[in-house]
Amino acid sequence: MRLELCRIPCSGRISAATAAFTHGLLEQAGRRPALLTPEGGLIAGRLFPQRPTRGESREWERLLATHVRWGGDCLVVEEDSEIRDLLGGVVPRSILHPAPSTRVRIGVQALHWRGTRLQLLSDEAPPRTTHLPLVGSSNLRALEIALNRVLHSGCQTARAMAALPLIDPPAGLLEPVNAGQPFGVFVDRAAGAMELAELLLEARSLTGRRILLVAGIHGGSTGAERLALGAAAGAADEVIFTSDNPRHTPPAAIVADLQRGHGGGALGLVDRNEAIRTAIRRARTDDLVLIVGKGARPIQEVGASVVPWDDRLHAREALATRGWVGDSL
């Protein structure tokens, strides 16, 4: 394989964001990277939003060969055991190793749901203050890891630091939905109790006002998992439980379990679109609306059907009903 390989061990939110930022920074440095994660791939400029599996190794190898013909020169991988097996027969041109030391540090000066003001500190350049449309302590930690990894690959420090404002927030990880509204709306893929607790702790540092949470859990979850997620949702100020890939489990039963775990006071709306609309209708200036569970996944699994679904599009439609139709940083 005529690609330089950058392996990032899969370890939750930080590894997912690190892979996304590494891919974006390499692009800004003039490279042509591909991205392969447990959530799917971005190869030869095309998005493949399905989980890579061992049985599809030939197909993914074919896609990577297409990426090379397209001019691709590197591959960023958020690597779990399945992806490791899938790529087991692939021999890269070289390896982009982790940075042995931290050349650039990120110091946070101000956190807000609209973005972050931070200072870039390096022994190789004067301190630089910048504002990014990026929020969340895990995202900022991942950005620092990715930045140092790209610098270790040979990218010039000044060029990498100048590219930071051009980097998009990672898909489905406190990803903002901006339409000019005076409150924050974010989608996130947090799907379990521990992930949700971490997300709500991060979100609390972004606003002094209310957190309105829209959350569900998939139909393959156990009763204990539903009760635990319902309890974790109690850290939000207002909670709406809804469907999230119910598959063959009655959505109303899942929502009822989540409400029991919460202990009372949470609204249950099986229709996910109506749940999103309700949260956005209730939001006021400087509130945060968190729509969690699906993140950037573009489908909804109901019974035997798989239908297109995007929380971000439904959030935009809900914002439009309140008159917010533009883009804003």
N, C-alpha and C positions, 0 to 999 in steps of 0.2 A: 504494500500500500504506500503510495507516494504522498503520505500525509504525516505531519508532525502530530503526535498524540499527547493531549493534556488530560490526565486522569484525575478526577476529583471524587474521592470516596463518598458514597451516598450516606448522608447523616442528617436528613431532615431539612429544615428551612434554610440553614446557612449554606449547605452544600448546593441546594437548588439555586439559590441566589448567586452563589459564587460562580457556578457554571454559566449562568445567564450573563453576569457582568464580565467574566473572562471572554466570552464570545463577543460581547459588544465592544470591549476595549481592543480586542484583536482586530475587529473590523475597522475601528477608528484609526488603528495603527497602519492600515493599508493591507492587512492580511485578508484572506478569504476563508474564514472558518466555517465548519459545520458544527452542529450541536446535537448530541444524543443524550437523552435523559429517560428515567422511568416514565415520564409523562409524554414522551414522544420525541420527535426530531425536527430539526430545521436544517435541511440539506439541499444544497444547490439552489438556495433562495426560496425553497418551498417548505411549507409547514406540514408535518405528518403527525397529527394529534392522536396517535394511538400508542399504547404501551409496547415497546419492543419485547418480543418473546424468542426463546431459543428456537422454536420451530420455524421462525421467519428469518433465520440468520442469512440464508442465501439472498433473500429480498433486500435486507439491509446492506449486505455487501455490494449488491448491484447498485443501490442508491449511492453508496459511498464512491463507487467507481464513476458514477455519473457526476458526482461532486468534483472528482479529480478532473474529468474532462471539461467541466464548467470552469476550471481554473482554481479550484479549491486547493489549499496548501496545508490545512490543519484541521483537527477534529477535537472538540472539547466534549468530554464524556463525564456525566454524573453517573458513577459506576456502582450499580448494585450487583448481586451475584448473577442475575439473569443476563445483564448486559455484559458482564465479564465472560460468561460462557459464550454468549453470542459473538463476541469479538475474539474468542480464543484462537481462532485460526488466522487472524489478521496480524501481519507483521508491519508495524509502522516504520516510516523513514527515520524518525527520531522521537525522543520523548521530551516534552516540555515539563521539567521537574518543578516541584514547589520551590518557592523562594527560600533560601537558607537563612535569611535574615530580613528584618523589616526595614526597607529603605524609605518608605513614605508612611507616615502615621496620619490618621484622621482624627482631629479634635472637634467635637461637636460644640458649637456655640449657641445654637437655638434650635429647639424642636417644635414643630407645629404641623397640623394636618395638611397645610398647604405646601410644606416642604421643609428642608433642613438647611440651616446656615452652618457651614463647617469650615475649619481651617486645615489646610494640608501642610504638614510639617515634614521637612526633608533636610538632610545634611547637604544635599546637592543643589538646592534652590532656595530662594527666600520663601518665607511663609506666604501662603496664598489663601485668601478667603473667597469662598464661592457659595452659591445657593443652588441646591439641586431639588427637583420635584420628586424627592425620594424620602420615605419615612420609615421608621422602625429600626430599633437597635440591631436586630439580626441582619437587616439589609445593609446597614452601614458597616457592620463587622465583615460581612461578605464582600462588600466593595473594597475594603482595605486589603483583604486576602487576595482578591482578584487583581487589584492594581499592582501589588508587589509581585505576583506571579508573572504578569505581563512585562513588568520592568526586568525581571530576571531573564525573560526570553530575549531581551536585547532592545526593547522599545525605549526610546529616549524619555527621560523623566519629564521634561517640559512638555513634550507632545502628549504623553499619557495624561498628565494633569489637565492640560487644556481640553482634552477630549471628554472629561467627566460630565460637563453640562449637556453633552450630546447623548449620553447613555440613558436608555429607557429604563423605567422601573421594571423589575422582573415580573413576568406574567404570573398572575395568580398569587402573588405574595405581597400583601398590602398594596395591591395595584389600584391606583386612583381612577375614578370615573369623574372627569371634569366637564361640566357644561356651564360654568360660570356661577354655580350656586354658592351661597355663603356658608355652606356646611360641607363636611367631608363625606364622600362616599367611596368605599373601598371594597374590592372583592378579594377573597383569600381562600386558599385551599385547605385550611385547617379542618380536619375531619374527625379528630378524636379529642377526648377530654383534655389530655395533656397539651396537645397542640393549641386547643382553644384557650386554655388557661394562659399559656405563654403569649398568645396573640392579644388577649384582653389586657394583660399586663403592659405590653408594648403600647397598645392603643391608648391606655390611660395617660401616658406621658405626653400625648399629642393634643390634649384638650382638657380644659377645666370644666367642660360642660358634659352633657349626657352622651352615653354610648348606646345606640339603638342597634340591636343584634338580630339578624335574620339567620337562623341556623337549622340544619337538619342532619340526618345520618342515614346511610344507605341501608337497603333492605337486608343485607347479609350480616348486619350487626347483631350482637347478642343483647338480651335484656339488660345485663349489667353494663354494657358499653353505652346503651341509651341513657340509663339512669346516671352514669358518670358524666356524660356530656351535658345532660340537663342540669346537673349540679354545677359544673364548671361555668355554664352560661349565667349563673347567678352573679358573676362579677360585672355584668353589663347592667345598665340602668333600666332599659326596656328590652324585652325579649319576645321575638315572634318565632315559634317553631313551625317548620314547614317540611315539605317532602324534598328528598335528595336521593335520586336513584332508588326508589322503593323496590324496584324489580317485582318479585311476586309476593311481597309482604304488603298487606293493606296499609296505605300511608297513614290513615287515621290512627291505627294501632301504634305505629312508630311515634307519631306526634304525642299520643297519650302517654307513652312511656317517658318521653323527654319532659313532658309537663310534670309527671310524678317526680322525676329526678330533680327538677327545679324547685319543687316544693310549693308552688302556687304563685299566681300573679303573671304568668307568662301566657301570651295569646297563642292559640293554635290555628293556623290557616294552612290547610293541605295544599291549596293552589300556590305554588311558589311565586308565580308572577304577582298574585294579589298580596302575598306577604312582602315582597319587595316594594310594591306600590304603597302599601300601608306604612312601612317604615319611613320611606322618603316623604310621604305626606305629613308624617308627624314631626319630621326633623325641623329644627330651628337653627338660627345663626350659631356657628361654631360647634354644633353637635357633630358626632361621628355616626355614620351608618355603616355597619360592617355586614357584608353579605358573604357568609362563609360556607365551606364544604366543597364547592365545585371548583373555585378558582377559575382558571382559564380553560377547564375541560368543556368542550363544545357540544356535549350530548346530555340527554336525560334518559334513563332507563326505567321504563314503566311497563310492568308485565313482561311480555316477550318483545316489546317494541323498543327501538332505540330512535329517539327523535332529536333533531337539532335543538340546542339550547345554549344560550350564552348569558350568564348573569350580567355581564357588562352592557349588553344590548338592552336587556329588560330594565336595567337601572337607568339607562339613557332615556328610554321611553317614559319611565316614571317621572324623571326630571322634566321632560318636555311637557307633561301634563300640568306642571307647576310653572311653566313658562321659561325654564332654563334649557336653552337649545344650543348655546355656543360652547367654545372651548376656552379654558382659562387656566393659567398657571397660578 
